[in-house]
Structures are given as structure tokens and as C-alpha cells.
Amino acid sequence: MTVRIVDSADVADSAKIGDGSVIWHLAQVREHARIGRDCVVGRGAYLGTGVRLGDACKVQNYALVYEPAELADGVFVGPAAVLTNDTYPRAVNPDGTLKSAQDWQPVGVTVHRGASIGARAVCVAPVTIGEWATVAAGAVVTQDVPAYALVAGVPARRIGWVGPAGHRLTAEGEGRWRCPVTGELFEATGPEEDPTTTLRKVEA
């Protein structure tokens, strides 16, 4: 297997890219970024300095992933989504001087295995997106998202649950949820109204 980088992409010499990955037109991959195997970085996407992607990730067209974001295996970042890195953004300091890299500390977004971030969603660092969670298109995430949660809105709130297949789970009562695609059964770890509640898979 080989890495494919189209001529118009801008990839730093110090970036590490795994076998089978593809970097498409006008994408920029900054210094010391690490991209795993079999990843796709779409047209015009941006991966900041030192950003880390696991294997089999997809960063779609014009998505912006700012350092020090870390994405685990199988993460999907939709078109024009943004993972920010500045909690208190300003162009200038209080004295009016232009901010430099020494005047602020970047903070990252962490995305766990299999999670998806929809088109034009914004994840405001520092937040963590749990494994297999789904952030709906256009959502603005300002708090951590539990594993398997489906969140939507501005600011994003949990509106349901999803499984690894990406489909919304159906309620089976007594805090249990089933995937309509795979048949897998999950149970809640706490009360539905608790924002930290997540799901765990029920062993057959």
C-alpha cells in the first residue's frame, strides 16, 4: 500500500502519514501532524500542527481541525466542520498589540473511536466526544458528549442514542436501547436526565 498526496495539497515534510491514506486537492497538513492508515483528508481540509488521527478516519472537504486535536480510529469529520483550539479568542492583547503564539495556550478537542461530527458542526475546545457518539450537522458543542450520544442544536444537547452502525437506537424500556440495524442491546449507566449518563453494551 502507498500514500496518495495530490499535487495541490500542502503537506509538511515532518508530517507522518500511514499507508493507504489519501490527501486530496488543496488540503493542508501542518508540521508534525500524524495521520494513521487508510485515512481520507478531503479537498481544502486543514490539519493543524501536531494534530493526530488514528486509522481509517475521514476528514471531509473544508473541515478545519486545529491543534492539539486528537482523533481516534474510525472518526468522521463532516464537510466544513470546525474543531477549535482557542477558549478566549482575541486578535490583540489588552494593550492593543497583535497576539503571538506566546500570548495564548491552544487547547484541543478529543474525539474517541468511531464518533462522527456532522457537516458545519463546531466543537469548541476543550471538549471530548465519546466513542460512537454523533454530533448532528450544524450543532455547536460546548460540553463533553458521552459515548453513544446523539447531540444536536446550539448549544448541543442530547436528543437520543446511536450505535456503531450510526442509526438511532430504539427504546426497549427500563433504560435499555436496541440498534435497529445490528440488533445490539445497550443499557443506560444512569438516569436519562443526567448529562453524564452514557450507554454500555449488554452482553448476549
C-alpha positions in Angstrom: 0.0 0.0 0.0 1.1 3.6 -0.6 0.2 7.1 0.4 -1.5 9.3 -2.2 -1.0 13.0 -2.0 -2.3 15.1 -4.9 -0.1 17.8 -6.3 -2.1 20.7 -5.0 -2.1 19.5 -1.4 0.3 21.2 1.1 1.8 18.5 3.3 4.7 19.4 5.7 7.8 17.2 5.3 7.6 16.4 9.0 4.0 15.1 8.9 3.7 11.3 9.2 1.1 9.6 7.0 0.1 6.0 7.2 -0.2 3.5 4.4 -3.3 3.7 2.3 -4.2 7.3 3.2 -5.2 9.9 0.7 -4.7 13.7 0.9 -6.9 15.4 -1.7 -6.7 18.7 -3.5 -5.8 21.9 -1.6 -5.7 20.2 1.7 -3.1 21.4 4.2 -1.4 19.1 6.7 0.9 21.0 9.1 4.2 20.2 10.7 4.4 17.0 12.9 0.8 16.0 12.2 0.3 12.2 12.4 -2.3 10.5 10.2 -2.9 6.8 10.6 -3.5 4.1 7.9 -6.4 4.3 5.4 -7.4 7.8 6.2 -9.0 10.3 3.8 -8.4 14.0 4.1 -10.7 15.9 1.7 -10.4 18.9 -0.5 -9.4 22.0 1.3 -9.3 20.4 4.7 -6.9 21.7 7.3 -5.0 19.7 9.9 -3.0 21.8 12.3 0.5 21.3 13.7 0.8 18.1 15.7 -2.8 17.0 15.1 -3.2 13.2 15.5 -5.6 11.0 13.5 -6.0 7.3 14.1 -6.6 4.7 11.4 -9.5 4.8 9.0 -10.5 8.4 9.7 -12.4 10.6 7.2 -11.9 14.4 7.4 -14.2 15.8 4.7 -13.9 18.8 2.4 -13.0 22.1 4.1 -13.1 20.7 7.6 -10.8 22.6 10.0 -9.0 20.5 12.7 -6.9 22.8 14.8 -4.0 21.6 17.1 -3.8 19.9 19.5 -6.8 17.9 18.5 -6.6 14.1 18.8 -8.9 11.8 16.8 -9.1 8.1 17.5 -9.6 5.3 14.9 -12.6 5.5 12.7 -13.6 9.1 13.3 -15.7 11.0 10.8 -15.4 14.8 10.5 -18.1 16.2 8.1 -17.7 18.9 5.5 -16.8 22.4 6.8 -16.9 21.2 10.5 -14.5 23.0 12.9 -12.6 21.7 15.9 -11.4 24.9 17.6 -8.4 25.5 19.9 -8.8 28.9 21.5 -11.1 29.3 24.5 -10.7 33.1 24.7 -10.1 34.2 21.1 -8.7 37.7 20.5 -6.6 39.1 17.7 -4.9 41.5 20.0 -3.7 41.7 23.6 -5.3 44.2 26.1 -2.6 46.7 25.2 -3.6 46.5 21.5 -0.5 44.6 20.3 -1.1 41.7 17.9 -1.3 38.4 19.7 1.6 36.0 19.0 1.9 32.3 19.7 3.4 33.1 23.1 0.3 35.1 24.2 -2.1 32.2 24.4 -2.3 28.4 25.0 -4.0 26.2 22.5 -6.4 23.6 23.8 -7.7 20.7 21.8 -10.8 18.6 21.0 -10.6 14.9 21.7 -12.7 12.5 19.6 -12.9 8.9 20.6 -13.3 5.8 18.4 -16.0 5.7 15.8 -17.5 9.1 16.6 -19.0 11.3 13.9 -19.1 15.1 13.7 -21.7 16.4 11.2 -21.3 19.0 8.4 -20.7 22.5 9.7 -20.8 21.5 13.3 -18.4 23.3 15.7 -16.7 21.7 18.6 -15.5 24.4 21.0 -12.3 23.3 22.8 -11.7 21.8 25.2 -14.4 19.1 24.8 -14.4 15.4 24.4 -16.6 13.4 22.1 -17.2 9.9 23.3 -16.9 6.8 21.2 -19.6 6.1 18.6 -21.3 9.4 19.5 -22.8 11.5 16.7 -22.8 15.3 16.6 -25.6 16.5 14.3 -25.0 18.8 11.3 -24.8 22.5 12.4 -24.5 21.7 16.1 -22.3 23.7 18.4 -20.7 21.5 21.1 -19.7 23.3 24.3 -19.7 20.4 26.7 -18.4 16.8 26.6 -20.5 14.4 24.7 -21.0 10.9 26.3 -20.3 7.7 24.3 -23.2 6.7 22.0 -25.0 10.1 22.5 -26.7 11.8 19.6 -26.5 15.6 20.2 -28.0 18.5 18.2 -28.7 22.2 18.4 -27.0 25.4 19.6 -25.7 24.7 22.2 -25.8 20.9 21.5 -28.0 18.8 23.8 -28.5 15.0 23.8 -31.6 14.1 21.8 -31.1 10.3 21.6 -28.7 7.5 21.3 -26.8 5.9 18.4 -24.9 2.7 18.0 -21.8 1.8 16.0 -24.0 1.5 12.8 -24.8 5.2 13.1 -28.6 4.6 13.4 -30.7 6.0 16.2 -31.4 3.4 18.9 -34.9 2.4 19.8 -36.1 2.3 23.4 -37.0 -1.1 24.9 -37.9 0.2 28.3 -36.1 0.0 31.7 -33.2 2.1 30.4 -32.4 -0.3 27.5 -31.9 0.6 23.9 -31.5 -1.6 20.7 -29.9 -0.9 17.4 -32.4 -1.5 14.5 -29.5 -2.5 12.2 -27.3 -4.9 14.2 -29.7 -5.9 16.9 -27.2 -5.0 19.6 -28.6 -4.2 23.0 -27.4 -1.3 25.3 -28.3 -0.1 28.7 -28.0 3.3 30.3 -25.4 3.8 33.1 -27.6 6.4 34.9 -30.8 8.4 34.7 -31.8 9.8 31.4 -31.8 13.4 32.7 -28.2 13.2 33.9 -26.0 14.7 31.1 -23.1 12.4 32.1 -25.2 9.2 31.5 -23.9 7.0 28.8 -24.6 3.5 27.4 -22.9 0.2 27.7 -23.4 -2.8 25.5 -25.3 -5.7 27.1 -23.5 -9.0 26.6 -25.6 -11.7 24.9 
